[in-house]
Amino acid sequence: MANSVKIGQLNRAVILKKITTVVSSTGEETKTEVEFKNPLWAQLDDVTGNESEDGKVISLNVRKYTIRYNDEIATEGEKMVITDFDGTYNIHSIALIGRKDYLTLKCSKRE
């Protein structure tokens, strides 16, 4: 398998937080981050680049984190965020590697 992952490559400790909606006593809904997994060991693949739009250069902070398979992350991962030492990243898509072996989380930095 060309894109196989070795367990020793998961060498970066990150925090995975789940975004939940909390209703206050007045009925107002607010979104809060609740820690889901700490530490979560991941492999980082930084695919940051630049994009030119109308003569302006826009920096794209895109990363791929590879983690061990987890049912809840596979189904509800897009409702979670990853906190790394340099910022918080929103999860946009999840790809399965192998048969319930690993997950690749494609993320972009929260502004």
C-alpha positions in Angstrom: 0.0 0.0 0.0 1.6 3.3 -1.2 0.0 5.6 1.4 0.4 3.3 4.4 1.0 4.9 7.8 3.4 3.6 10.5 2.4 4.1 14.1 5.8 5.8 14.8 4.8 8.6 12.4 2.1 9.8 14.7 4.4 12.0 16.7 2.5 15.2 17.1 0.3 15.7 20.1 -2.8 17.8 19.3 -6.1 18.4 21.1 -9.4 17.5 19.4 -12.4 19.6 20.5 -16.1 19.0 19.7 -18.3 21.9 19.0 -21.6 21.6 20.9 -24.6 23.9 21.1 -25.6 24.9 24.6 -29.0 26.5 25.4 -29.0 29.1 28.2 -31.8 29.7 30.7 -33.2 32.4 28.4 -33.3 30.2 25.4 -30.2 31.6 23.6 -28.1 29.1 21.8 -24.3 29.4 21.9 -21.7 27.2 20.5 -19.0 26.0 22.8 -15.9 23.8 22.4 -15.7 20.8 24.6 -12.4 18.8 24.8 -12.9 15.4 23.1 -9.5 13.9 23.1 -6.3 15.1 24.7 -3.7 14.2 23.6 -4.5 12.9 20.2 -1.4 11.7 18.4 -1.3 12.7 14.7 1.0 12.9 11.7 1.2 16.4 10.2 1.3 17.0 6.4 1.5 20.8 5.9 0.1 21.8 2.4 0.1 25.5 2.9 0.4 27.7 -0.2 -0.5 31.0 -1.7 -3.3 31.9 -4.1 -3.5 35.0 -6.3 -6.9 36.6 -6.7 -7.4 40.0 -8.4 -3.8 40.9 -8.0 -3.8 40.1 -4.2 -1.9 37.2 -2.7 -3.9 35.2 -0.2 -2.2 32.8 2.1 -3.8 29.4 2.5 -3.1 27.6 5.8 -4.1 24.0 4.9 -3.0 21.0 6.8 -3.7 17.3 6.8 -3.6 15.4 10.1 -3.5 11.6 10.0 -4.8 9.9 13.2 -5.9 6.4 14.3 -9.4 5.4 13.4 -12.2 6.4 15.7 -15.9 5.8 14.9 -17.1 9.1 16.4 -14.5 11.2 14.6 -15.3 9.4 11.3 -19.0 10.3 11.5 -19.0 13.6 13.3 -15.4 14.9 12.6 -16.6 18.0 10.6 -18.2 19.3 13.8 -14.8 19.3 15.6 -11.7 21.4 15.6 -8.0 20.6 16.2 -5.9 22.8 18.4 -2.2 22.6 17.7 0.6 24.6 19.3 0.3 27.4 16.6 -3.5 27.8 16.4 -6.9 26.2 15.9 -7.9 24.4 12.7 -11.4 23.7 11.4 -11.9 20.2 10.0 -13.4 20.3 6.5 -13.2 16.7 5.3 -12.3 13.2 6.5 -10.8 10.4 4.4 -10.5 6.8 5.5 -7.1 5.0 5.1 -7.3 1.2 5.1 -10.2 -0.6 6.6 -10.8 1.3 9.9 -7.0 1.8 10.3 -6.5 5.6 10.0 -8.3 8.8 9.2 -6.9 11.8 7.3 -8.5 15.1 8.5 -8.1 18.0 6.0 -8.1 21.3 8.0 -7.7 25.0 7.5 -6.6 27.5 10.1 -9.4 29.4 11.9 -9.1 33.2 11.3 
